Amino acid sequence: MTKKNIEQILATLKSLYGQEKCGLDFNTPFELLIATILSAQCTDVRVNIVTSDLFQNYNTPESILRLGEAGLLAKIKTCGLANTKAKNIILTCHRLLSEYNGVVPKQMEELMTLPGVGRKTANVVLSNAYDVPAIAVDTHVFRVSNRIGLADGKTVLEVEKQLMKNIPKDQWSQAHHWLIWHGRKCCTARNPNCGECLLHNLCVFGKRNFKEA
């Protein structure tokens, strides 16, 4: 894909979703970290319902540990994979207090040492809590990027590296949101709405699969 086409794609996505931000509700880096751990295989809408209750009284590592694993599990049970998430969150809270004075680290390598935190979660925290340029590749970003042609990768890491190469660094964090919302609203997993998509003339998938009447 040419640089000009990439610029046109990004400009179009910005015009459509430039106002969109992180779909998770949070007030602190710690809240975002916990919300992102909870979001694995769960919708942002469901996570926000759970955290709106949880964070009223339990929004620090200390308070989560006072709640305990059983108490936390009861609070997050509707998020899916709740047993694993509860264990990881408790372990992460212990690690934050013992190694980082309760502060969520700002480095990718350190974030990824926390239980339940992979590259995607680390990038979400870096980008949205600390304004560090980053591209978090979730299922929407992976699918939409490959369909459009902004990336051509078989793994999350491949797609992330290709997007970092093809998208200007000052747009990484914004483009991450644009791709997510395009995946939610138009380029859906099962039935992408190519007929209504403003990118279909630039998109690899659209040019191959959609013909105007």
N, C-alpha and C positions, 0 to 999 in steps of 0.2 A: 504494500500500500504506500502511495506517495505521501510526502510530507504535506502537500496541499490538501489531499483528501483527509488526512488526519486532522488538520486545522479546521476544515469544514465540519467534520464530525463533532469535534470538541465544541465548536461555536454553536452548532445546532443543539447539542446536549445542554450547553450552558443556557441557551435561550429557553429551553423547556424546563430545566430543573435547577437553575442557578440559585433559587431561593431555598432549596432543600438542604437540610442538615442531617446530623446523626439522628436515626429513628429511636434511639434509646434515651430515656429521660435521666438526667444526672446533674448533680451540682458540684461534685468533687471528682478528682481522678480516682479515688477509691470507689465511689459509687459507680463510675463508668466501668472500672475493672470488674466489679461484681456483676453488673448488669450484662457485660459482654460474655463473661463465663456462663451466665444463665441462658444466654441467647443461642447457645449451640443446639441445633435441631429444634429450635423454638422460635416463634414469631416475636418481633419487637413489641407488638401490641400486648401479647400475653406477658412478656417480661415486664413491661411498664405497669401492668395491673399488679403484678406480684411485688415489684420494688416500691410502688407507691405506698404499700402497706409496710413492707419490710424496713424501708429507709426512714420511716417516721421515728423509730426508736433504735434501729440497728444499722448505722451507716458509718461505722469506724471498725477497724480491726478489733479493738478492745470490746466493743459492744457485741459484735458478732460472736466472739469467743465466750462472752458471758451468756449469750443465748444458747450456745452449745450446738453440737451436731444434730441432736434429735429435734431441738427447737427450730433450728434452721431448716431442717428437712420438712417439718410441718408447714413452714412458711412458703417453701419453694416447690412443693410437691406437684403443682400443676405445670411446671416448666418442662417436664420430661427429663429423663436421665437424672432425676433428683438425687438419688443416693450417691452417685458419683460426684455430682456437682457439690453437694453438701460436704462431702469428704474433702474435695479439692479446695473449697473456699475456706474451710477451717484450717487446713494445712497452709494455705496461702496467708491467712491472717497471722498464724504463728510465725511464718517466715518474714513477713513484713515487719513485725515487731522485733524479732530477734536480730535481723540483719539490716533493716532499713529504717529503724526508729519510727515505724508505722507509716512511712511515706512511700507511695508507689514510685518505683524507680522510673527514670526517664530514658534509659538505654534499652535497646532491643534485647541484647544478650541477657541482661539482668531480669527483664520482664519474663523472658522465656524460661527462666529457672523456676518460676512460680508454678505450683501445681495447677493444672487445668488451663495454662496459658500457652498457646502456640503462636505462630507468626501472625495469623489473622487478628487474634485478640490483642497482641502486642501492638500491631499497627493501628488498630482502632484507638487504643489508649494514647499512643504517641501522637496521632493525628488530631484527635478530638479533645483530649485533655491538655496536651502540651504544645499544640500547634507545630509539631514536627512534621515536615512533608513526608507522607507515607501513603501507600496504596494497600488497603486491606482487601484481599481477594476472598470474598465469600461466594456462595453458589451463584448469586446473580451476576457478580462481576466476572466470574469465570465463564459463565455461559454467554453473556452479552458480548464480552471482549472477543471471544473466539468467533462468535457469529458475525459480528461487525467486521472483524479483520484487524482490530487493534492489537490482537495477540493471536498466536497459533501454538498453544501449549497444551500438553497432556497432563501437566501437574500444576498445582496452585503456585508453586515456586517459579516454574517456567513462565506462567502468565504474569506473575508479579514483576519478574525481571524484564519481560518484554514491554509491559506497560510503562515501567520506569524509563525504558529506553525511548519509547514512542511518544510519551506525553511529557511536556515541559515540567520541570520539577516544581515550579510555582503553582502548577495546577493539579499535582498529584492528589492532594487531599480532597479538593473539590470534585475532580473527575471520578474519584471513588464513589462519592454520593450520587453523581449524575448517572453512573452506570447501574448502581443499585436501583434507583428509582425508575430508570428506563426498563429494567428487568421486571420490576413490580407492576408497572402501569401499562407497558406495551409489549416488550420482548419477553413474554412469559415462557415458561418451560415447555408446556405442551402445545399451546396454540399461539405462537407469536403473531401479533396483529400487524403484519407487514403492510396491509392495505391502508392503515392509518398512520404508519410510521414515516416521519419526515426524513429518515435516513435510508430508505430502501434503495435509492439510487446510488448510494455510496457504500452500502453494506454488502459484504461478500455473500452472506446468506440470502439477503433480500434480492440481490441481482440474479441469484441462481434459482430462487424459488417463487418469486412474485412477478407476475406480469400484469401491467395495467390494462384495464378493459378498453 
